[in-house]
């Protein structure tokens, strides 16, 4: 995967399982099943507020590397 390729659709971070994971594409509605770059299946969820605690979780190292 080459994130500098202009045809690449980008990515979105999602807190899940005490880590922040990234998945391909942009923001999706709550409740969609996606697979993170590390292979973890997760369900998209919004978090209220400007700085919810879930966004302070550490990044998944495999997702960050991807």
Secondary structure as the mmCIF struct_conf table of DSSP 4:
data_model
#
loop_
_struct_conf.conf_type_id
_struct_conf.id
_struct_conf.beg_label_comp_id
_struct_conf.beg_label_asym_id
_struct_conf.beg_label_seq_id
_struct_conf.end_label_comp_id
_struct_conf.end_label_asym_id
_struct_conf.end_label_seq_id
TURN_TY1_P TURN_TY1_P1 UNK A 3 UNK A 4
BEND BEND1 UNK A 5 UNK A 5
TURN_TY1_P TURN_TY1_P2 UNK A 6 UNK A 7
BEND BEND2 UNK A 8 UNK A 8
STRN STRN1 UNK A 11 UNK A 16
TURN_TY1_P TURN_TY1_P3 UNK A 17 UNK A 18
STRN STRN2 UNK A 19 UNK A 24
BEND BEND3 UNK A 25 UNK A 26
TURN_TY1_P TURN_TY1_P4 UNK A 30 UNK A 31
STRN STRN3 UNK A 33 UNK A 35
TURN_TY1_P TURN_TY1_P5 UNK A 37 UNK A 38
BEND BEND4 UNK A 39 UNK A 39
STRN STRN4 UNK A 41 UNK A 43
BEND BEND5 UNK A 49 UNK A 51
HELX_RH_3T_P HELX_RH_3T_P1 UNK A 53 UNK A 56
BEND BEND6 UNK A 57 UNK A 57
HELX_LH_PP_P HELX_LH_PP_P1 UNK A 58 UNK A 58
STRN STRN5 UNK A 59 UNK A 59
HELX_LH_PP_P HELX_LH_PP_P2 UNK A 60 UNK A 60
HELX_RH_AL_P HELX_RH_AL_P1 UNK A 61 UNK A 65
#
